Amino acid sequence: VTTDSQEAIYHIEAQLKELTNLVIEQRHRSSDAQNLLLHIRMLPVSLIAPRLARCVRQAARLTQKNVRFELQGESVLVDSRVLNSIVDPLMHLLRNAVDHGIENAQRRGELGKDSEGLIRVTFNRRGENLTIVVEDDGGGLDYARIEGLARERGILELYENPTRAD
């Protein structure tokens, strides 16, 4: 009876060891499958480049401005859902850069700038973080105009003297 019990215990232990190995193997396969799925969902930024460039061209044509568009980081991989969700906000930023950032050719000439304005979008990935920088070589914010509109709309009282930071 003791021998039968010991043999049954050895048999059960062997089965448990085999089951443990199967669980470990299954975890590895599951992890590999998850990594593969994540990689499949990753798309290069270059896929949205034509849409962004077209947005700048159209805005430049409508505003009669000469604008060059540059995209850096085209090979950066981004989750397809994230990439699709940022296209519209990016296009809004680009239209604003053309409309409000880049001066017309005459004003740029007066300021000693090249007649062609520049808008640059840079994608960069560090680990799991994605950084997107949108910049233009326009004149920046017109603080006097912003203050005037704020006073006109009652956001600022006449006696308030805001700083640039405000």
N, C-alpha and C positions, 0 to 999 in steps of 0.2 A: 504494500500500500504506500509506503514511504517513497519507494522508487517511482511508483506511478505518479505520486504527487509532485516529486521533483521534476520528473519528465514533463508533466503538464505545465509547471512553473517555467521551465526553460522554453517550452514551446510558446507560451503566452509572452514571455520576455522577448523572444525573437520576433514575434508578430508586432509587439509594441515598438521595437526598434525599427522594424520595417515601416510601420505606420508613421513613426516620427520622421524617418527619412522622406517618405512620400509627402508629408506636410511641409517640410523644408523645401523640397523640390517644387511643390505647388506654389509656395510663397515666391520663390525665385521666378517662376514662370509668370505669375500674376504681376510681379514688379516689372519684368521685361515687357509684358503686354501693355502695362500702363505707360511705361516710357515710350514704347513704340506709338501708342495712341497720341500721346502728347506731341511727339515729334511729327506725326502725320498732320496734326492740327496747326503746326507752325508754318507760316508763310513768309516769304521775303517782302520787305517794304517795297521793293521794286514793282510789285503788282499794283500798288495804288499810285505810283509815280505819274502815269499818264493822266489820271483824273486830276491830280493836284496841279500839274503843269497846265492842263486845259483850263482849270479854274482861274489861274493867274492870267493866262492869255486873254480869256474872256473879260475879266475885270479890267485888265489894261486897255483892251479895245474899247470897252464901254466908257472908261474915264479918259481915253485918249492919252495914255501915259505909256512910256517905253520902259518895260520892266523885264529883267532877266530873272529866271527862277533856277535855283540850285537845290538839289536834294542830295544830302550826304547820309551815308549809312544804308544804302539801298539793299545791301545783302543781310542786314539785321533781320533775324527771324522773330516774328510776333505771332501770338496765338490768333487764329483766324477770326474768332469772335471779337477779340480786342481790336484787331486791325480794322474790321468792318465798323465797329462802334466809334472809332476815332476819325473816320474819313470826313463826316459832315462837320464836326467841330473844327477840324483842321482847315477845311475849305472856307469856313466862316472866318477864321483867323487870317487866311490868305487874302480873301476879299477885303477885309478891313485893312490889311497892310497896304494893299493897292489903293483903296479909297482914301484912307486917312493917314497912312504913313509915308508913302512915296509922294514927293512933290512933282508937279508937272515939269516938263523939260525947261521952260523959261525960268521958273523959280530955282531949279537945280543949277542952271547956268549962273544965275545971280549969286548963288551960294558957293560957286566954284566947284560944283560937283559934276561928275560925268552925267550926261543927259539921260543915260539909262540907269534906272533904279535897280537895286538888287534885293531879292527876297530869298532867304535861305532857310530850309528846314533840315534839321539834323536829328537823326535817330541814333541812339546809342544804348547798348545793353551792358549792364554791369550785374552779373549774377542773374537774379530773377527780376531786377528792376529795369524798366524801360524809361529812358529819358528822351523827350522830344523838345527841341528848341526851335522856335520860330522867330526869326529876326529879319529886320530890313534896315536899309541904310538911309531911311527917311529922317525927317526932322524931329521925330519924337512927339511927345505930348505938347500941345499948345496950352500951357498952364493958364495964361491970361484968358483965353477963350473959355476954358473949363470953368474958371472962377466966375466969369461973366454969366455963363449959363446957369451956374449954381445960384448966383444971386437973383437972376431973372426968375428962376423957378421957385424961389423962396427956400432953398436948401441952406443958403448962407444969409445971415443978416448983414445989413450994411456996415455995422460996427465991427464985424469979425474980420480979422486979417490972417487968413490961413497961410501956413508955410507950404513949400513944395511937397513935403512929406504928407501934409494934411490933404 
